[in-house]
Amino acid sequence: MISEKQLEEEIQILIENAIREDVGAGDHSSLACIPKDANGKAKLLVKDEGILAGVVLAKRVFNYVDSSLDVELLMKDGDPMTYGDIAFYVSGSSQSILKAERVVLNAMQRMSAIATKTQKFSILLKAYKTQILDTRKTTPGFRALEKQAVKIGGGTNHRFALYDMIMLKDNHIDFAGGISKAIQKTLSYLEQEKLDLKIVVEARSISEVREILESEGVYRILLDNFSYEDTREAVKIIGSKCLTESSGGITLENAKNYAECGVDFISSGALIHSVHNLDLSLKAV
């Protein structure tokens, strides 16, 4: 997994690019009708229900736009929210508040939606050892915040990107000439490059599970689109040799069934790619 320092750098790049994209040469709407020295105050109004996420990020965006802006936090990331709640107040330059407004709202609305959906999975799986994982099926350029929202919702982050974990999926295996060859080539590569990366290998059948287990050095086996029956059998075969992960078409409706099969992890791209933004609004006070 990436370090906290790397994550902070990713978020900083994201903020800078978001402001660049939205503001460009200037917020001409505000410049045209609001005096440069005008001060104001606004509140983050909740108009939905769920789990709040992105408060820390919002403060960071406001401070990036204008370090003199004052942000008074009334709620924190991970708090349950309901219609009418006020998450924070921001006061200072009216132009600066408006310049940061859309980036803050876009980020918080999406992060809150992801955190809300993730918490539903977390609650559902609470009685089991199974952890809910996100995937790399994220919005280009927004991954750091989407994965942060998963953690706020009680989920666990999978690899961040292609560089922090080895994941041999169907195409890697087919292009490499089979499971055993893919694993052996990977082990040789890691040794040659002096890299310490965990290896996850995808299995598409029980026979592939058995083949994977013939090789040493595999950290986790991903059981892709397995039935409940095959998942239970695979978990039994694998035992304590390595960790197990179920993936493929897993929803809130069937996640519990996979957890009952005894897998260590369930990964779901839908945590991120299939959410609907929650309704938050920044209103002048």
Secondary structure by P-SEA (a helix, b strand, c coil): cccaaaaaaaaaaaaaaaaaacccccccccccccccccccccccccccccccccaaaaaaaaaaacccbbbbbccccccccccccccccccccaaaaaaaaaaaaaaaaaaaaaaaaaaaaaaaaccccbbbbbccccccccaaaaaaaaaaaccccccccccccccccaaaaaaaccaaaaaaaaaaaaaaaccbbbbbbbbccaaaaaaaaccccccbbbbccccaaaaaaaaaaacccbbbbbbcccccccaaaaaaacccccccccccccccccbbbbbcc
